[in-house]
Amino acid sequence: MDLIKVSVVIAAYNSDKYLRTTLDSVLAQTLREIEIICVDDGSSDSTLDIFAEYAKRDRRIKVFQHVEQTDGAAAARNMGVSQAAGEYLSVLDADDFFEKDMLEKAYERAKATNADVLLYDGWVYDENIMTDKEADFILRKEYLPSKEVFEPEEHAEQLFLMTCGAAWNGLFRRSFIEEQGINFRSFHHADDLGFVYLAYACANTITVMKDKFIHYRKNAGTSQADQVHLWPETCYMALTDLKMSLAKRELFIKFSISFAQIVMVYSIFYLDSMKKWSEYKSLYDELKNCRLKTLGVYEIPDDRFMNKYWATVRNSMREYSADEFLFRQTRCEEPFNNDEGWERSIQPSAKIVIYGAGTFGKELFCKIIRSQKFRLMKWVDRNYKEIGYPVVSPEELKNLSDFIVVVAIISRDIYESVREYIMAMGISKDKIYWIGDDMNK
């Protein structure tokens, strides 16, 4: 091939159970100008044999061995990236699989927009029930800007919240990664956290596709994410390393708000992953008494958080002991059931329509159903066809009367667009509330 458009890097450790499915999905890609760089990370099963078998079938496959024992997949991934010749990089896990037009569509968008980084959406493939499920954490639409292409500093306070911090749902311009000296860092878990967030911060431009291209396998027992409870210190190590990398490039201050929020996201994720009370309490006390302070989370004023929920959780961790915090969480007490400004402003039993079916829309839907404080009339979203029941078309608002719309979207740009859209249906401005700003109408 004269031009390799995308280098696909697959680092694998004892992945023979799902590796054929993964490789078949890459070889089936409609984009033919690719290379597939396979790195066996010291496997003791037949992973290397499967790589060799597939390399005989397709000359685009190159096989390497990483034999040095390290934590996580970072070193093997770095080896693969160092061998890449493609215009863009796609770093994929060995147990996931992909839509056949993933690389073609992603590459075409990246080229058309001249983006350093492209992000796309995906499904969770639940191994227990062998089916795809919605996954609002892969691409968090409520944080996405309305622009197709944007510069990171334009949305600095929400940049790291836009996606889950994994390398497998994006393309990265290879020359940009090399020039910036961005690489994977060796940890038991979250070894791609620093790679992707640093890439986002350093990029000249980023573009986003809402297409669901990847099937992220869950409950397989083979991924690092299934075993995070074994290494509770990893979260702090990876986030500290990211903070240092941002500071070295004089970018930390610019992205400190976004950074503080993902610290809270990962902190709660790790706490919820602990299997024993002793593990939970130990990690909680470390976070409360040391790590949140060291990472600069306590310094951020409440009103600077894009998602006020994480400010509330942060404050609660600072105030409550581990057992008090867990008790409130399991009983859905404060800070997990706080009334928002819009909620205090609406009369009980009022007719409510939720607009938005992303993370906050789903949380709001569950909250209203559980509390029975309001009468939920409809749950609407422009992507209702993709999402499915019970979410319906916003056009159904035209058939309702005497109701209030609560827009469950965090991005101000998107909220303002939605508000104009709703008002164009004849709904007055004072009937529209936004969860992103207390008392905002």
Secondary structure, DSSP 8 states (H G I E B T S, - for coil): -----EEEEEEESS-TTTHHHHHHHHHT-S--SEEEEEEE-S-SSSHHHHHHHHHHH-TTEEEEE--S--SSSHHHHHHHHHT--SSEEEEEETT-EE-TTHHHHHHHHHHHHT-SEEEEEEEEEETTTTEEE--TTTB-GGG--SSSEE-GGGGTTTGGGSB-S-GGGEEEEHHHHHHHT------SS-TTHHHHHHHHHH-S-EEEEEEEEEEEEESSS-SGGGGGGG-TTHHHHHHHHHHHHHHHTT-TTTTHHHHHHHHHHHHHHHHHH--SHHHHHHHHHHIIIIIHHHTTGGGS-GGG-SSHHHHHHHHHHHHS-HHHHHHHHHTT-TTTT---HHHHHS-TT-EEEEE--SHHHHHHHHHHHHH--SEEEEEE-TTHHHH-TT-B-GGGGGG--S-EEEE----HHHHHHHHHHHHTTT--GGGEEETTSTT--
